C-alpha cells in the first residue's frame, strides 16, 4: 500500500537529540510511524528484534559501542538505517563510500525529508543491499576496498581494485570495471574525493580518473592512456608532468 507508514525507531544517547528528531519527524515526515526511542545500542538491538522496524535513525557516537556496530548484532539487515552525527569528515567520507544516508547535527529539515523519501523507496522496492559491511570497512580501515554505487534505483557493491576508470558524463559518472559499466548518479569530484587516499587512482583530466595500476600503454605525444577493455583516457597538459612522475614511480 502506498499510504503505509514506515515503522521507525530512534537511537541516540542524548535525550534532547531524541526529542528534537522525534518532533521534526512528527512535523515534517507524516509517512513515519515512531515506534520507540532508545539511548543505547543494547536496548536498540532488542527493540529492533521485537518491533521489526523498517527504518532506524542511529547516532554514530554512542557509549560502549559505536552506533554503526549495531549491524553486527544481526545476520541480515532487513531495515534501512539513516545515520545522524555531529560533523566528522572521516565518518562522512565513509558514509559517502557506502552510499549510506546520513544527517549532520543540527538536522536540516530538507535533508531529513529527502532521506526519509529515499529510504521509503528502498524499503518499498526491497533494495536493501549489504552496504553496511562496506561502511564498517571504511570506518575501520585507512584504505577503501569497496564502494557502493547507486544506478537506476539499484545499488551495487564494487571492489575498488576492479575499477578501471571513472569517466565524467555531464553530472553523472560512468564507472568502467572488468565486467561492465555503471552509470552512477554522482559527479567526478565525488569519486575523486572517495579515492583521495588511494595512490592507484589519478585524475588525468577533467573527464577522467584512472586506475594507474592498470595502464597498458601511454602515448606521450597524443596524451592518450590505454586501459583494459579498449578504454582510452585523456591526459590534460596540466596533469602531464605529475602523471608521468606517478607512472614512473609505480
TARAZI-V193115 format. One record per residue. RES is the residue in three letters. PSI is psi in whole degrees, 0 to 359 (NA if undefined). NEAR is the number of other ideal C-beta (glycine too) atoms within 12 Angstrom. Layout:
RES/PSI/NEAR  RES/PSI/NEAR
This chain:
UNK/136/7  UNK/336/8  UNK/10/10  UNK/131/13  UNK/155/21  UNK/115/33  UNK/121/26  UNK/142/38  UNK/157/39  UNK/140/41  UNK/117/45  UNK/139/37  UNK/356/27  UNK/119/23  UNK/319/16  UNK/320/16  UNK/320/30  UNK/316/28  UNK/318/17  UNK/312/25  UNK/320/38  UNK/317/29  UNK/320/20  UNK/316/30  UNK/318/35  UNK/327/18  UNK/327/16  UNK/352/22  UNK/75/31  UNK/344/17  UNK/355/26  UNK/132/36  UNK/111/23  UNK/119/31  UNK/318/27  UNK/163/24  UNK/138/32  UNK/149/34  UNK/3/25  UNK/160/25  UNK/318/31  UNK/313/20  UNK/323/26  UNK/320/38  UNK/315/28  UNK/321/19  UNK/319/29  UNK/318/34  UNK/324/19  UNK/325/15  UNK/340/24  UNK/60/18  UNK/161/35  UNK/340/32  UNK/135/42  UNK/124/47  UNK/124/46  UNK/120/47  UNK/136/42  UNK/337/38  UNK/98/26  UNK/153/28  UNK/152/17  UNK/309/16  UNK/145/24  UNK/143/26  UNK/320/43  UNK/340/37  UNK/352/27  UNK/330/36  UNK/339/36  UNK/347/18  UNK/356/22  UNK/138/23  UNK/327/9  UNK/133/13  UNK/105/30  UNK/30/24  UNK/156/34  UNK/147/39  UNK/132/43  UNK/117/44  UNK/143/41  UNK/129/41  UNK/153/33  UNK/158/21  UNK/127/17  UNK/111/21  UNK/325/14  UNK/316/20  UNK/318/30  UNK/319/25  UNK/319/26  UNK/320/37  UNK/319/37  UNK/318/34  UNK/316/40  UNK/1/38  UNK/41/36  UNK/139/44  UNK/141/37  UNK/157/38  UNK/138/39  UNK/140/23  UNK/140/25  UNK/143/17  UNK/128/34  UNK/130/17  UNK/318/19  UNK/315/14  UNK/323/22  UNK/310/33  UNK/318/24  UNK/319/20  UNK/320/36  UNK/318/35  UNK/315/24  UNK/318/28  UNK/319/36  UNK/320/30  UNK/317/25  UNK/322/31  UNK/316/29  UNK/321/21  UNK/4/16  UNK/47/15  UNK/52/24  UNK/81/26  UNK/164/29  UNK/63/24  UNK/346/36  UNK/335/39  UNK/322/27  UNK/321/35  UNK/311/41  UNK/316/31  UNK/318/26  UNK/323/34  UNK/330/32  UNK/2/19  UNK/150/20  UNK/345/15  UNK/127/20  UNK/126/35  UNK/331/27  UNK/154/32  UNK/158/44  UNK/128/38  UNK/128/38  UNK/130/31  UNK/118/25  UNK/46/14  UNK/356/16  UNK/163/22  UNK/138/32  UNK/135/30  UNK/119/29  UNK/133/35  UNK/128/21  UNK/321/34  UNK/353/21  UNK/355/26  UNK/122/42  UNK/314/38  UNK/161/43  UNK/127/43  UNK/133/35  UNK/134/28  UNK/83/20  UNK/240/13  UNK/3/13  UNK/177/24  UNK/138/33  UNK/118/31  UNK/116/42  UNK/124/32  UNK/180/30  UNK/333/20  UNK/323/15  UNK/178/17  UNK/146/24  UNK/130/34  UNK/104/24  UNK/145/34  UNK/43/23  UNK/150/30  UNK/174/22  UNK/328/30  UNK/324/19  UNK/313/26  UNK/328/39  UNK/319/26  UNK/320/24  UNK/322/39  UNK/11/33  UNK/325/23  UNK/5/20  UNK/111/29  UNK/347/17  UNK/337/26  UNK/135/35  UNK/132/37  UNK/109/34  UNK/341/38  UNK/164/27  UNK/342/19  UNK/0/27  UNK/138/37  UNK/131/42  UNK/159/43  UNK/106/37  UNK/331/34  UNK/350/22  UNK/10/29  UNK/125/31  UNK/319/22  UNK/144/17  UNK/118/28  UNK/103/16  UNK/322/15  UNK/320/9  UNK/345/15  UNK/23/22  UNK/137/22  UNK/120/37  UNK/132/22  UNK/167/31  UNK/155/23  UNK/23/22  UNK/29/13  UNK/132/29  UNK/112/27  UNK/158/41  UNK/152/29  UNK/123/34  UNK/144/19  UNK/335/17  UNK/342/14  UNK/0/25  UNK/311/23  UNK/313/14  UNK/321/18  UNK/313/30  UNK/323/21  UNK/317/13  UNK/320/25  UNK/318/26  UNK/323/12  UNK/340/11  UNK/NA/18
